[in-house]
Amino acid sequence: MTLETQSTIMAFGGSQGVYRHLSAETKTDMSFAVFVPPHEEGVKLPVIWYLSGLTCTHANVMEKGEYRRACAELGLIFVAPDTSPRGDNVPDDDGYDFGQGAGFYVDAIRHPWAANFRMRSYIEQELPQIIAAHFPADMSRQGIMGHSMGGHGALTIGLRHPDTYKSISAFAPIVSPINCPWGQKALSGYIGDDPVLWREYDACALIADGARTGALLVDQGTADNFLADQLKPELLTAACRDAGIDLTLNMRDGYDHSYYFISTFMAEHLRWHAARL
Ligand SMILES: N[C@@H](CCC(=O)N[C@@H](CSC=O)C(=O)NCC(=O)O)C(=O)O
């Protein structure tokens, strides 16, 4: 597997890089960002996966997420993938919430999306192999986090693989795509109309169907425009209560959905992960 380094730049004593490779899953070039903190030669470091939201590339969190100081202090590798395949030969949609930039961390089965939109397998299988091969990563110590659509990705992928992801957290996640317009549009478009097939892409349904994890951390702004219609953290509270999962849900007074909110609480989340890895 060939990895092309697009850029590296020093920050907080570590290295912020952007890389590109030809993905076997999406059949497109995929870019991703990795911050490697300062470390001694030969040491392997825990890995935090950050899954981004609708319209994002790897660059949004890299430019606005303010994770590097905490990652440098805590010794965490921070990986930020893209949110979908991209390119002129990749199908797209006019809406910002479907198609390119909106892969929803699913493996699509409907035409024409199925050929390229395989973000679940890309995040769960292909990219971890690349990280393990090219970076000083201890793959026995991985945590996963994300924002909004990426919070949904972190919750569902983390819940599906509790032995791989030892810690899961999210900022303003879509907790139940089955029960919100963004999720219903994505799942019907990528997966089809069979509601049974949607359940593996819904954190609350996964929990109701038996998925478990040690603990969950979620931060949610009270001034988030998407809170009532799309995010619905109360559904996750109910699912975790019924399942006996230890959920910490911090409702943050006055914060919106933006990277101003995410960057405010990023270091807290990273410390929470580091304590569990
Ligand atoms: N353009 C849309 C809203 C798009 C948006 O808010 N995207 C969020 C993630 S939303 C859920 O996944 C985001 O992270 N944007 C990138 C950024 O840098 O802020 C609209 O106008 O409603």
The ligand as a Gaussian input file, in Angstrom:
#p B3LYP/6-31G(d) Opt

LIG

0 1
 N      -23.989000      23.774000       5.525000
 C      -25.015000      23.250000       6.335000
 C      -24.502000      22.778000       7.681000
 C      -23.261000      21.980000       7.586000
 C      -22.627000      21.826000       8.938000
 O      -22.973000      22.469000       9.901000
 N      -21.670000      20.915000       9.008000
 C      -21.039000      20.671000      10.263000
 C      -21.300000      19.257000      10.640000
 S      -23.052000      18.983000      10.713000
 C      -23.238000      17.324000      10.959000
 O      -22.586000      16.451000      10.569000
 C      -19.554000      20.951000      10.155000
 O      -18.757000      20.391000      10.870000
 N      -19.205000      21.868000       9.243000
 C      -17.831000      22.198000       8.954000
 C      -17.259000      23.339000       9.750000
 O      -16.057000      23.584000       9.571000
 O      -17.964000      23.948000      10.549000
 C      -26.056000      24.310000       6.581000
 O      -25.831000      25.386000       6.080000
 O      -27.043000      24.028000       7.273000

